[in-house]
Amino acid sequence: PESLKKAMSRSSYILQYLLYTVAFNKYLQKRVKNFDYEKHCGGVFYIFLRGLNAEAGRENGIYFDLPDYALIEQLNAILLPADA
């Protein structure tokens, strides 16, 4: 798990999925009636194929995060101030 966190940070994948999550949230707010991030969003998975190893455990090579809604709203306000 620590190696995955380092790889995610080093490759800017965390920034990438936060940007995607802001866009995903904004899109679904406009398209889905009564959309609720905390109810409808299942989180983010990154799968490192070279890290998958059944013998090492089911979670080996898989990174998961569910960004806090408050963070997504803060990023939305910064990135899309006209919508805030």
mmCIF file as gemmi writes it, N, C-alpha and C atoms, coordinates in Angstrom:
data_model
loop_
_atom_site.group_PDB
_atom_site.id
_atom_site.type_symbol
_atom_site.label_atom_id
_atom_site.label_alt_id
_atom_site.label_comp_id
_atom_site.label_asym_id
_atom_site.label_entity_id
_atom_site.label_seq_id
_atom_site.pdbx_PDB_ins_code
_atom_site.Cartn_x
_atom_site.Cartn_y
_atom_site.Cartn_z
_atom_site.occupancy
_atom_site.B_iso_or_equiv
_atom_site.pdbx_formal_charge
_atom_site.auth_seq_id
_atom_site.auth_asym_id
_atom_site.pdbx_PDB_model_num
ATOM 1 N N . PRO Axp A 1 ? 0.803 -1.223 0 1 0 ? 1 A 1
ATOM 2 C CA . PRO Axp A 1 ? 0 0 0 1 0 ? 1 A 1
ATOM 3 C C . PRO Axp A 1 ? 0.844 1.287 0 1 0 ? 1 A 1
ATOM 4 N N . GLU Axp A 2 ? 1.944 1.301 0.737 1 0 ? 2 A 1
ATOM 5 C CA . GLU Axp A 2 ? 2.811 2.494 0.761 1 0 ? 2 A 1
ATOM 6 C C . GLU Axp A 2 ? 3.438 2.729 -0.601 1 0 ? 2 A 1
ATOM 7 N N . SER Axp A 3 ? 3.858 1.677 -1.262 1 0 ? 3 A 1
ATOM 8 C CA . SER Axp A 3 ? 4.439 1.805 -2.603 1 0 ? 3 A 1
ATOM 9 C C . SER Axp A 3 ? 3.43 2.379 -3.585 1 0 ? 3 A 1
ATOM 10 N N . LEU Axp A 4 ? 2.189 1.947 -3.455 1 0 ? 4 A 1
ATOM 11 C CA . LEU Axp A 4 ? 1.142 2.461 -4.341 1 0 ? 4 A 1
ATOM 12 C C . LEU Axp A 4 ? 0.92 3.949 -4.109 1 0 ? 4 A 1
ATOM 13 N N . LYS Axp A 5 ? 0.884 4.366 -2.85 1 0 ? 5 A 1
ATOM 14 C CA . LYS Axp A 5 ? 0.703 5.789 -2.543 1 0 ? 5 A 1
ATOM 15 C C . LYS Axp A 5 ? 1.837 6.621 -3.123 1 0 ? 5 A 1
ATOM 16 N N . LYS Axp A 6 ? 3.051 6.118 -3.003 1 0 ? 6 A 1
ATOM 17 C CA . LYS Axp A 6 ? 4.201 6.837 -3.559 1 0 ? 6 A 1
ATOM 18 C C . LYS Axp A 6 ? 4.11 6.921 -5.079 1 0 ? 6 A 1
ATOM 19 N N . ALA Axp A 7 ? 3.744 5.82 -5.719 1 0 ? 7 A 1
ATOM 20 C CA . ALA Axp A 7 ? 3.613 5.807 -7.178 1 0 ? 7 A 1
ATOM 21 C C . ALA Axp A 7 ? 2.501 6.742 -7.632 1 0 ? 7 A 1
ATOM 22 N N . MET Axp A 8 ? 1.408 6.771 -6.91 1 0 ? 8 A 1
ATOM 23 C CA . MET Axp A 8 ? 0.294 7.655 -7.254 1 0 ? 8 A 1
ATOM 24 C C . MET Axp A 8 ? 0.713 9.118 -7.158 1 0 ? 8 A 1
ATOM 25 N N . SER Axp A 9 ? 1.434 9.441 -6.114 1 0 ? 9 A 1
ATOM 26 C CA . SER Axp A 9 ? 1.884 10.812 -5.911 1 0 ? 9 A 1
ATOM 27 C C . SER Axp A 9 ? 2.949 11.203 -6.928 1 0 ? 9 A 1
ATOM 28 N N . ARG Axp A 10 ? 3.929 10.341 -7.106 1 0 ? 10 A 1
ATOM 29 C CA . ARG Axp A 10 ? 5.045 10.613 -8.013 1 0 ? 10 A 1
ATOM 30 C C . ARG Axp A 10 ? 4.57 10.83 -9.452 1 0 ? 10 A 1
ATOM 31 N N . SER Axp A 11 ? 3.54 10.109 -9.853 1 0 ? 11 A 1
ATOM 32 C CA . SER Axp A 11 ? 3.035 10.201 -11.226 1 0 ? 11 A 1
ATOM 33 C C . SER Axp A 11 ? 1.895 11.202 -11.383 1 0 ? 11 A 1
ATOM 34 N N . SER Axp A 12 ? 1.579 11.935 -10.348 1 0 ? 12 A 1
ATOM 35 C CA . SER Axp A 12 ? 0.489 12.926 -10.341 1 0 ? 12 A 1
ATOM 36 C C . SER Axp A 12 ? -0.883 12.314 -10.61 1 0 ? 12 A 1
ATOM 37 N N . TYR Axp A 13 ? -1.021 11.02 -10.333 1 0 ? 13 A 1
ATOM 38 C CA . TYR Axp A 13 ? -2.317 10.376 -10.53 1 0 ? 13 A 1
ATOM 39 C C . TYR Axp A 13 ? -3.353 10.892 -9.544 1 0 ? 13 A 1
ATOM 40 N N . ILE Axp A 14 ? -2.916 11.3 -8.356 1 0 ? 14 A 1
ATOM 41 C CA . ILE Axp A 14 ? -3.864 11.839 -7.375 1 0 ? 14 A 1
ATOM 42 C C . ILE Axp A 14 ? -4.486 13.128 -7.902 1 0 ? 14 A 1
ATOM 43 N N . LEU Axp A 15 ? -3.659 14.006 -8.421 1 0 ? 15 A 1
ATOM 44 C CA . LEU Axp A 15 ? -4.173 15.234 -9.037 1 0 ? 15 A 1
ATOM 45 C C . LEU Axp A 15 ? -5.113 14.892 -10.193 1 0 ? 15 A 1
ATOM 46 N N . GLN Axp A 16 ? -4.723 13.932 -10.99 1 0 ? 16 A 1
ATOM 47 C CA . GLN Axp A 16 ? -5.545 13.529 -12.137 1 0 ? 16 A 1
ATOM 48 C C . GLN Axp A 16 ? -6.936 13.077 -11.694 1 0 ? 16 A 1
ATOM 49 N N . TYR Axp A 17 ? -6.992 12.183 -10.719 1 0 ? 17 A 1
ATOM 50 C CA . TYR Axp A 17 ? -8.322 11.701 -10.335 1 0 ? 17 A 1
ATOM 51 C C . TYR Axp A 17 ? -9.132 12.742 -9.582 1 0 ? 17 A 1
ATOM 52 N N . LEU Axp A 18 ? -8.48 13.678 -8.906 1 0 ? 18 A 1
ATOM 53 C CA . LEU Axp A 18 ? -9.233 14.76 -8.277 1 0 ? 18 A 1
ATOM 54 C C . LEU Axp A 18 ? -9.876 15.66 -9.331 1 0 ? 18 A 1
ATOM 55 N N . LEU Axp A 19 ? -9.131 15.968 -10.377 1 0 ? 19 A 1
ATOM 56 C CA . LEU Axp A 19 ? -9.694 16.77 -11.473 1 0 ? 19 A 1
ATOM 57 C C . LEU Axp A 19 ? -10.846 16.039 -12.149 1 0 ? 19 A 1
ATOM 58 N N . TYR Axp A 20 ? -10.667 14.753 -12.399 1 0 ? 20 A 1
ATOM 59 C CA . TYR Axp A 20 ? -11.741 13.955 -13.002 1 0 ? 20 A 1
ATOM 60 C C . TYR Axp A 20 ? -12.962 13.898 -12.087 1 0 ? 20 A 1
ATOM 61 N N . THR Axp A 21 ? -12.737 13.809 -10.797 1 0 ? 21 A 1
ATOM 62 C CA . THR Axp A 21 ? -13.847 13.723 -9.85 1 0 ? 21 A 1
ATOM 63 C C . THR Axp A 21 ? -14.625 15.031 -9.801 1 0 ? 21 A 1
ATOM 64 N N . VAL Axp A 22 ? -13.929 16.162 -9.858 1 0 ? 22 A 1
ATOM 65 C CA . VAL Axp A 22 ? -14.618 17.456 -9.914 1 0 ? 22 A 1
ATOM 66 C C . VAL Axp A 22 ? -15.488 17.529 -11.172 1 0 ? 22 A 1
ATOM 67 N N . ALA Axp A 23 ? -14.925 17.139 -12.301 1 0 ? 23 A 1
ATOM 68 C CA . ALA Axp A 23 ? -15.677 17.173 -13.563 1 0 ? 23 A 1
ATOM 69 C C . ALA Axp A 23 ? -16.853 16.197 -13.536 1 0 ? 23 A 1
ATOM 70 N N . PHE Axp A 24 ? -16.618 14.994 -13.035 1 0 ? 24 A 1
ATOM 71 C CA . PHE Axp A 24 ? -17.652 13.97 -12.912 1 0 ? 24 A 1
ATOM 72 C C . PHE Axp A 24 ? -18.802 14.47 -12.038 1 0 ? 24 A 1
ATOM 73 N N . ASN Axp A 25 ? -18.449 15.064 -10.905 1 0 ? 25 A 1
ATOM 74 C CA . ASN Axp A 25 ? -19.451 15.591 -9.986 1 0 ? 25 A 1
ATOM 75 C C . ASN Axp A 25 ? -20.268 16.703 -10.643 1 0 ? 25 A 1
ATOM 76 N N . LYS Axp A 26 ? -19.6 17.63 -11.29 1 0 ? 26 A 1
ATOM 77 C CA . LYS Axp A 26 ? -20.29 18.748 -11.939 1 0 ? 26 A 1
ATOM 78 C C . LYS Axp A 26 ? -21.226 18.251 -13.047 1 0 ? 26 A 1
ATOM 79 N N . TYR Axp A 27 ? -20.733 17.316 -13.85 1 0 ? 27 A 1
ATOM 80 C CA . TYR Axp A 27 ? -21.537 16.764 -14.943 1 0 ? 27 A 1
ATOM 81 C C . TYR Axp A 27 ? -22.797 16.074 -14.403 1 0 ? 27 A 1
ATOM 82 N N . LEU Axp A 28 ? -22.627 15.223 -13.405 1 0 ? 28 A 1
ATOM 83 C CA . LEU Axp A 28 ? -23.775 14.481 -12.889 1 0 ? 28 A 1
ATOM 84 C C . LEU Axp A 28 ? -24.754 15.369 -12.134 1 0 ? 28 A 1
ATOM 85 N N . GLN Axp A 29 ? -24.27 16.45 -11.514 1 0 ? 29 A 1
ATOM 86 C CA . GLN Axp A 29 ? -25.181 17.405 -10.865 1 0 ? 29 A 1
ATOM 87 C C . GLN Axp A 29 ? -26.133 18.012 -11.897 1 0 ? 29 A 1
ATOM 88 N N . LYS Axp A 30 ? -25.632 18.218 -13.104 1 0 ? 30 A 1
ATOM 89 C CA . LYS Axp A 30 ? -26.451 18.819 -14.156 1 0 ? 30 A 1
ATOM 90 C C . LYS Axp A 30 ? -27.322 17.8 -14.879 1 0 ? 30 A 1
ATOM 91 N N . ARG Axp A 31 ? -26.917 16.534 -14.888 1 0 ? 31 A 1
ATOM 92 C CA . ARG Axp A 31 ? -27.604 15.506 -15.672 1 0 ? 31 A 1
ATOM 93 C C . ARG Axp A 31 ? -28.526 14.587 -14.887 1 0 ? 31 A 1
ATOM 94 N N . VAL Axp A 32 ? -28.261 14.406 -13.6 1 0 ? 32 A 1
ATOM 95 C CA . VAL Axp A 32 ? -29.023 13.439 -12.808 1 0 ? 32 A 1
ATOM 96 C C . VAL Axp A 32 ? -29.827 14.181 -11.736 1 0 ? 32 A 1
ATOM 97 N N . LYS Axp A 33 ? -31.121 14.013 -11.795 1 0 ? 33 A 1
ATOM 98 C CA . LYS Axp A 33 ? -31.981 14.66 -10.817 1 0 ? 33 A 1
ATOM 99 C C . LYS Axp A 33 ? -31.653 14.128 -9.424 1 0 ? 33 A 1
ATOM 100 N N . ASN Axp A 34 ? -31.511 15.03 -8.469 1 0 ? 34 A 1
ATOM 101 C CA . ASN Axp A 34 ? -31.207 14.687 -7.074 1 0 ? 34 A 1
ATOM 102 C C . ASN Axp A 34 ? -29.883 13.944 -6.913 1 0 ? 34 A 1
ATOM 103 N N . PHE Axp A 35 ? -28.918 14.255 -7.769 1 0 ? 35 A 1
ATOM 104 C CA . PHE Axp A 35 ? -27.604 13.609 -7.639 1 0 ? 35 A 1
ATOM 105 C C . PHE Axp A 35 ? -26.984 13.977 -6.309 1 0 ? 35 A 1
ATOM 106 N N . ASP Axp A 36 ? -26.442 12.994 -5.63 1 0 ? 36 A 1
ATOM 107 C CA . ASP Axp A 36 ? -25.8 13.182 -4.334 1 0 ? 36 A 1
ATOM 108 C C . ASP Axp A 36 ? -24.451 12.471 -4.384 1 0 ? 36 A 1
ATOM 109 N N . TYR Axp A 37 ? -23.374 13.246 -4.365 1 0 ? 37 A 1
ATOM 110 C CA . TYR Axp A 37 ? -22.019 12.692 -4.473 1 0 ? 37 A 1
ATOM 111 C C . TYR Axp A 37 ? -21.79 11.591 -3.449 1 0 ? 37 A 1
ATOM 112 N N . GLU Axp A 38 ? -22.123 11.862 -2.196 1 0 ? 38 A 1
ATOM 113 C CA . GLU Axp A 38 ? -21.841 10.904 -1.132 1 0 ? 38 A 1
ATOM 114 C C . GLU Axp A 38 ? -22.671 9.635 -1.249 1 0 ? 38 A 1
ATOM 115 N N . LYS Axp A 39 ? -23.808 9.727 -1.893 1 0 ? 39 A 1
ATOM 116 C CA . LYS Axp A 39 ? -24.668 8.556 -2.077 1 0 ? 39 A 1
ATOM 117 C C . LYS Axp A 39 ? -24.344 7.805 -3.372 1 0 ? 39 A 1
ATOM 118 N N . HIS Axp A 40 ? -24.015 8.545 -4.434 1 0 ? 40 A 1
ATOM 119 C CA . HIS Axp A 40 ? -23.877 7.934 -5.752 1 0 ? 40 A 1
ATOM 120 C C . HIS Axp A 40 ? -22.445 7.65 -6.207 1 0 ? 40 A 1
ATOM 121 N N . CYS Axp A 41 ? -21.482 8.29 -5.605 1 0 ? 41 A 1
ATOM 122 C CA . CYS Axp A 41 ? -20.097 8.101 -6.042 1 0 ? 41 A 1
ATOM 123 C C . CYS Axp A 41 ? -19.471 6.93 -5.286 1 0 ? 41 A 1
ATOM 124 N N . GLY Axp A 42 ? -18.899 6.006 -6.026 1 0 ? 42 A 1
ATOM 125 C CA . GLY Axp A 42 ? -18.312 4.814 -5.417 1 0 ? 42 A 1
ATOM 126 C C . GLY Axp A 42 ? -16.831 4.912 -5.161 1 0 ? 42 A 1
ATOM 127 N N . GLY Axp A 43 ? -16.185 5.968 -5.64 1 0 ? 43 A 1
ATOM 128 C CA . GLY Axp A 43 ? -14.764 6.135 -5.412 1 0 ? 43 A 1
ATOM 129 C C . GLY Axp A 43 ? -13.94 5.949 -6.672 1 0 ? 43 A 1
ATOM 130 N N . VAL Axp A 44 ? -12.646 5.934 -6.475 1 0 ? 44 A 1
ATOM 131 C CA . VAL Axp A 44 ? -11.681 5.888 -7.566 1 0 ? 44 A 1
ATOM 132 C C . VAL Axp A 44 ? -10.8 4.656 -7.391 1 0 ? 44 A 1
ATOM 133 N N . PHE Axp A 45 ? -10.615 3.92 -8.471 1 0 ? 45 A 1
ATOM 134 C CA . PHE Axp A 45 ? -9.708 2.769 -8.465 1 0 ? 45 A 1
ATOM 135 C C . PHE Axp A 45 ? -8.623 2.992 -9.507 1 0 ? 45 A 1
ATOM 136 N N . TYR Axp A 46 ? -7.403 2.727 -9.137 1 0 ? 46 A 1
ATOM 137 C CA . TYR Axp A 46 ? -6.289 2.641 -10.088 1 0 ? 46 A 1
ATOM 138 C C . TYR Axp A 46 ? -5.731 1.235 -9.94 1 0 ? 46 A 1
ATOM 139 N N . ILE Axp A 47 ? -5.595 0.563 -11.048 1 0 ? 47 A 1
ATOM 140 C CA . ILE Axp A 47 ? -5.099 -0.801 -11.028 1 0 ? 47 A 1
ATOM 141 C C . ILE Axp A 47 ? -3.75 -0.837 -11.729 1 0 ? 47 A 1
ATOM 142 N N . PHE Axp A 48 ? -2.734 -1.229 -10.982 1 0 ? 48 A 1
ATOM 143 C CA . PHE Axp A 48 ? -1.38 -1.37 -11.51 1 0 ? 48 A 1
ATOM 144 C C . PHE Axp A 48 ? -1.206 -2.823 -11.938 1 0 ? 48 A 1
ATOM 145 N N . LEU Axp A 49 ? -1.347 -3.064 -13.234 1 0 ? 49 A 1
ATOM 146 C CA . LEU Axp A 49 ? -1.341 -4.438 -13.729 1 0 ? 49 A 1
ATOM 147 C C . LEU Axp A 49 ? -0.082 -5.202 -13.342 1 0 ? 49 A 1
ATOM 148 N N . ARG Axp A 50 ? 1.061 -4.542 -13.393 1 0 ? 50 A 1
ATOM 149 C CA . ARG Axp A 50 ? 2.298 -5.226 -13.022 1 0 ? 50 A 1
ATOM 150 C C . ARG Axp A 50 ? 2.362 -5.527 -11.532 1 0 ? 50 A 1
ATOM 151 N N . GLY Axp A 51 ? 1.522 -4.877 -10.75 1 0 ? 51 A 1
ATOM 152 C CA . GLY Axp A 51 ? 1.511 -5.099 -9.31 1 0 ? 51 A 1
ATOM 153 C C . GLY Axp A 51 ? 0.538 -6.173 -8.865 1 0 ? 51 A 1
ATOM 154 N N . LEU Axp A 52 ? -0.356 -6.579 -9.781 1 0 ? 52 A 1
ATOM 155 C CA . LEU Axp A 52 ? -1.328 -7.61 -9.412 1 0 ? 52 A 1
ATOM 156 C C . LEU Axp A 52 ? -0.621 -8.938 -9.213 1 0 ? 52 A 1
ATOM 157 N N . ASN Axp A 53 ? -0.942 -9.576 -8.112 1 0 ? 53 A 1
ATOM 158 C CA . ASN Axp A 53 ? -0.323 -10.851 -7.789 1 0 ? 53 A 1
ATOM 159 C C . ASN Axp A 53 ? -1.248 -11.569 -6.819 1 0 ? 53 A 1
ATOM 160 N N . ALA Axp A 54 ? -1.914 -12.606 -7.293 1 0 ? 54 A 1
ATOM 161 C CA . ALA Axp A 54 ? -2.881 -13.333 -6.466 1 0 ? 54 A 1
ATOM 162 C C . ALA Axp A 54 ? -2.237 -13.91 -5.22 1 0 ? 54 A 1
ATOM 163 N N . GLU Axp A 55 ? -0.99 -14.288 -5.32 1 0 ? 55 A 1
ATOM 164 C CA . GLU Axp A 55 ? -0.31 -14.876 -4.165 1 0 ? 55 A 1
ATOM 165 C C . GLU Axp A 55 ? -0.006 -13.836 -3.083 1 0 ? 55 A 1
ATOM 166 N N . ALA Axp A 56 ? 0.104 -12.576 -3.476 1 0 ? 56 A 1
ATOM 167 C CA . ALA Axp A 56 ? 0.422 -11.505 -2.514 1 0 ? 56 A 1
ATOM 168 C C . ALA Axp A 56 ? -0.832 -10.936 -1.858 1 0 ? 56 A 1
ATOM 169 N N . GLY Axp A 57 ? -1.999 -11.282 -2.362 1 0 ? 57 A 1
ATOM 170 C CA . GLY Axp A 57 ? -3.249 -10.804 -1.779 1 0 ? 57 A 1
ATOM 171 C C . GLY Axp A 57 ? -4.105 -10.088 -2.792 1 0 ? 57 A 1
ATOM 172 N N . ARG Axp A 58 ? -5.372 -10.029 -2.497 1 0 ? 58 A 1
ATOM 173 C CA . ARG Axp A 58 ? -6.343 -9.46 -3.431 1 0 ? 58 A 1
ATOM 174 C C . ARG Axp A 58 ? -6.165 -7.967 -3.657 1 0 ? 58 A 1
ATOM 175 N N . GLU Axp A 59 ? -5.636 -7.241 -2.686 1 0 ? 59 A 1
ATOM 176 C CA . GLU Axp A 59 ? -5.507 -5.792 -2.803 1 0 ? 59 A 1
ATOM 177 C C . GLU Axp A 59 ? -4.164 -5.359 -3.379 1 0 ? 59 A 1
ATOM 178 N N . ASN Axp A 60 ? -3.274 -6.288 -3.594 1 0 ? 60 A 1
ATOM 179 C CA . ASN Axp A 60 ? -1.954 -5.954 -4.124 1 0 ? 60 A 1
ATOM 180 C C . ASN Axp A 60 ? -2.1 -5.38 -5.534 1 0 ? 60 A 1
ATOM 181 N N . GLY Axp A 61 ? -1.57 -4.18 -5.755 1 0 ? 61 A 1
ATOM 182 C CA . GLY Axp A 61 ? -1.628 -3.549 -7.065 1 0 ? 61 A 1
ATOM 183 C C . GLY Axp A 61 ? -2.871 -2.723 -7.317 1 0 ? 61 A 1
ATOM 184 N N . ILE Axp A 62 ? -3.734 -2.603 -6.313 1 0 ? 62 A 1
ATOM 185 C CA . ILE Axp A 62 ? -4.982 -1.855 -6.48 1 0 ? 62 A 1
ATOM 186 C C . ILE Axp A 62 ? -5.007 -0.694 -5.494 1 0 ? 62 A 1
ATOM 187 N N . TYR Axp A 63 ? -5.191 0.521 -6.039 1 0 ? 63 A 1
ATOM 188 C CA . TYR Axp A 63 ? -5.275 1.733 -5.229 1 0 ? 63 A 1
ATOM 189 C C . TYR Axp A 63 ? -6.726 2.207 -5.257 1 0 ? 63 A 1
ATOM 190 N N . PHE Axp A 64 ? -7.284 2.522 -4.09 1 0 ? 64 A 1
ATOM 191 C CA . PHE Axp A 64 ? -8.66 3.017 -3.986 1 0 ? 64 A 1
ATOM 192 C C . PHE Axp A 64 ? -8.687 4.262 -3.118 1 0 ? 64 A 1
ATOM 193 N N . ASP Axp A 65 ? -9.541 5.203 -3.507 1 0 ? 65 A 1
ATOM 194 C CA . ASP Axp A 65 ? -9.787 6.381 -2.682 1 0 ? 65 A 1
ATOM 195 C C . ASP Axp A 65 ? -11.193 6.879 -2.976 1 0 ? 65 A 1
ATOM 196 N N . LEU Axp A 66 ? -11.828 7.406 -1.963 1 0 ? 66 A 1
ATOM 197 C CA . LEU Axp A 66 ? -13.1 8.11 -2.109 1 0 ? 66 A 1
ATOM 198 C C . LEU Axp A 66 ? -12.862 9.511 -1.573 1 0 ? 66 A 1
ATOM 199 N N . PRO Axp A 67 ? -12.57 10.455 -2.476 1 0 ? 67 A 1
ATOM 200 C CA . PRO Axp A 67 ? -12.284 11.819 -2.021 1 0 ? 67 A 1
ATOM 201 C C . PRO Axp A 67 ? -13.453 12.399 -1.234 1 0 ? 67 A 1
ATOM 202 N N . ASP Axp A 68 ? -13.136 13.078 -0.165 1 0 ? 68 A 1
ATOM 203 C CA . ASP Axp A 68 ? -14.142 13.711 0.665 1 0 ? 68 A 1
ATOM 204 C C . ASP Axp A 68 ? -14.892 14.763 -0.147 1 0 ? 68 A 1
ATOM 205 N N . TYR Axp A 69 ? -16.195 14.812 0.026 1 0 ? 69 A 1
ATOM 206 C CA . TYR Axp A 69 ? -17.012 15.748 -0.735 1 0 ? 69 A 1
ATOM 207 C C . TYR Axp A 69 ? -16.605 17.206 -0.497 1 0 ? 69 A 1
ATOM 208 N N . ALA Axp A 70 ? -16.201 17.526 0.726 1 0 ? 70 A 1
ATOM 209 C CA . ALA Axp A 70 ? -15.778 18.902 1.03 1 0 ? 70 A 1
ATOM 210 C C . ALA Axp A 70 ? -14.572 19.288 0.174 1 0 ? 70 A 1
ATOM 211 N N . LEU Axp A 71 ? -13.652 18.37 -0.034 1 0 ? 71 A 1
ATOM 212 C CA . LEU Axp A 71 ? -12.495 18.635 -0.891 1 0 ? 71 A 1
ATOM 213 C C . LEU Axp A 71 ? -12.934 18.866 -2.334 1 0 ? 71 A 1
ATOM 214 N N . ILE Axp A 72 ? -13.847 18.059 -2.812 1 0 ? 72 A 1
ATOM 215 C CA . ILE Axp A 72 ? -14.336 18.21 -4.194 1 0 ? 72 A 1
ATOM 216 C C . ILE Axp A 72 ? -15.021 19.565 -4.358 1 0 ? 72 A 1
ATOM 217 N N . GLU Axp A 73 ? -15.789 19.976 -3.377 1 0 ? 73 A 1
ATOM 218 C CA . GLU Axp A 73 ? -16.443 21.284 -3.44 1 0 ? 73 A 1
ATOM 219 C C . GLU Axp A 73 ? -15.43 22.427 -3.393 1 0 ? 73 A 1
ATOM 220 N N . GLN Axp A 74 ? -14.381 22.298 -2.582 1 0 ? 74 A 1
ATOM 221 C CA . GLN Axp A 74 ? -13.338 23.326 -2.531 1 0 ? 74 A 1
ATOM 222 C C . GLN Axp A 74 ? -12.634 23.429 -3.874 1 0 ? 74 A 1
ATOM 223 N N . LEU Axp A 75 ? -12.293 22.298 -4.453 1 0 ? 75 A 1
ATOM 224 C CA . LEU Axp A 75 ? -11.631 22.315 -5.762 1 0 ? 75 A 1
ATOM 225 C C . LEU Axp A 75 ? -12.545 22.884 -6.829 1 0 ? 75 A 1
ATOM 226 N N . ASN Axp A 76 ? -13.819 22.555 -6.756 1 0 ? 76 A 1
ATOM 227 C CA . ASN Axp A 76 ? -14.79 23.101 -7.703 1 0 ? 76 A 1
ATOM 228 C C . ASN Axp A 76 ? -14.825 24.626 -7.621 1 0 ? 76 A 1
ATOM 229 N N . ALA Axp A 77 ? -14.822 25.16 -6.42 1 0 ? 77 A 1
ATOM 230 C CA . ALA Axp A 77 ? -14.857 26.613 -6.232 1 0 ? 77 A 1
ATOM 231 C C . ALA Axp A 77 ? -13.602 27.287 -6.793 1 0 ? 77 A 1
ATOM 232 N N . ILE Axp A 78 ? -12.479 26.609 -6.698 1 0 ? 78 A 1
ATOM 233 C CA . ILE Axp A 78 ? -11.225 27.164 -7.209 1 0 ? 78 A 1
ATOM 234 C C . ILE Axp A 78 ? -11.157 27.035 -8.733 1 0 ? 78 A 1
ATOM 235 N N . LEU Axp A 79 ? -11.523 25.866 -9.242 1 0 ? 79 A 1
ATOM 236 C CA . LEU Axp A 79 ? -11.378 25.599 -10.673 1 0 ? 79 A 1
ATOM 237 C C . LEU Axp A 79 ? -12.494 26.182 -11.521 1 0 ? 79 A 1
ATOM 238 N N . LEU Axp A 80 ? -13.677 26.256 -10.95 1 0 ? 80 A 1
ATOM 239 C CA . LEU Axp A 80 ? -14.855 26.748 -11.68 1 0 ? 80 A 1
ATOM 240 C C . LEU Axp A 80 ? -15.572 27.824 -10.863 1 0 ? 80 A 1
ATOM 241 N N . PRO Axp A 81 ? -14.907 28.954 -10.602 1 0 ? 81 A 1
ATOM 242 C CA . PRO Axp A 81 ? -15.482 29.966 -9.697 1 0 ? 81 A 1
ATOM 243 C C . PRO Axp A 81 ? -16.82 30.52 -10.143 1 0 ? 81 A 1
ATOM 244 N N . ALA Axp A 82 ? -17.11 30.537 -11.437 1 0 ? 82 A 1
ATOM 245 C CA . ALA Axp A 82 ? -18.396 31.06 -11.909 1 0 ? 82 A 1
ATOM 246 C C . ALA Axp A 82 ? -19.542 30.16 -11.459 1 0 ? 82 A 1
ATOM 247 N N . ASP Axp A 83 ? -19.255 28.867 -11.239 1 0 ? 83 A 1
ATOM 248 C CA . ASP Axp A 83 ? -20.281 27.927 -10.816 1 0 ? 83 A 1
ATOM 249 C C . ASP Axp A 83 ? -20.456 27.872 -9.316 1 0 ? 83 A 1
ATOM 250 N N . ALA Axp A 84 ? -19.5 28.418 -8.574 1 0 ? 84 A 1
ATOM 251 C CA . ALA Axp A 84 ? -19.52 28.298 -7.101 1 0 ? 84 A 1
ATOM 252 C C . ALA Axp A 84 ? -20.614 29.13 -6.479 1 0 ? 84 A 1
